[in-house]
């Protein structure tokens, strides 16, 4: 229940009218190369264990925004879940990322509709279908979504560019339990039902990136999670990243433009820290705050967005 109370507070504090409220922005550039789950609380393996073949790697082999990305390799074992910060139960929610699938390779993801407590293996909660890119390795640039457990048949097909970066945007209409997917801004399918087997919807818990076959090789970069519809220019206007996360003392904000204002909220909506840096890529001293979760709201010009930071 805590997660849902937190979501209500976040919406009440920040609001967004026709704009999305960005909850998470991850470009992988602040991490060390190698296993990611030990470096970021919003990435976890299916088993819950950190490290090994199941854990996705941060790599500098490819990147949409230099210098790093995350890679899902074709070992049939890698299974990485992107946890949505607020695990929403209603409204519109957008998850987007940039992907690169080399020529002849494949990729896969699905949506998970119920959280599993930390420290235990993930309980299967697949809804909204399995999404495959070039499932059999022989149909490059073609993908599909299916309500069965393999890619023997598709309910809808789509196209994507091989061997180059492209944007995937998933828009979840939670109240109507349907979703749509865009690639590079072009809608590929819409009104696809959440329904999958006997699974009931609890919350939009995460996106599962799995090595579905030995042919899989998918690079992922510039991941964004947002409450509401994410506009084309809205996110780019205030693009920034924060690191390290979790933070110990100093939180660094990497930005291309001058940061005007930074507010840090606790989970009760109280402002516990505020600064007006007035410069590019400032640092914020959080050493005086207790351990826990915080919302860091950053304003650049007329754009404001918020990320969740653990301490």
Secondary structure, DSSP 8 states (H G I E B T S, - for coil): -HHHHHHHHHHHHH--TTS-EEEEEE-STTS-SEE-TTT-TTEEESSS--SSTTS-EEESS--SSTT-EEEEESSS--EEEEE-SS--SSSEEEEEEEEE--TT-BEEEEEE-S---TTS-----EEEEEEEESTTSSSTTEEEEESSSSSSS-SEEEE--TTS-EEEEEEEETTTTEEEEEETTEEEEEEEE---TT-------EEEEE--STTBEEEEEEEEEEES---TTHHHHT-EEEESSS-SSEEEEEESSEE-EEEEE-TTS-EEEEE---EES-EEE-TTS-SSEEEEEEEETTEEEEEEEE-
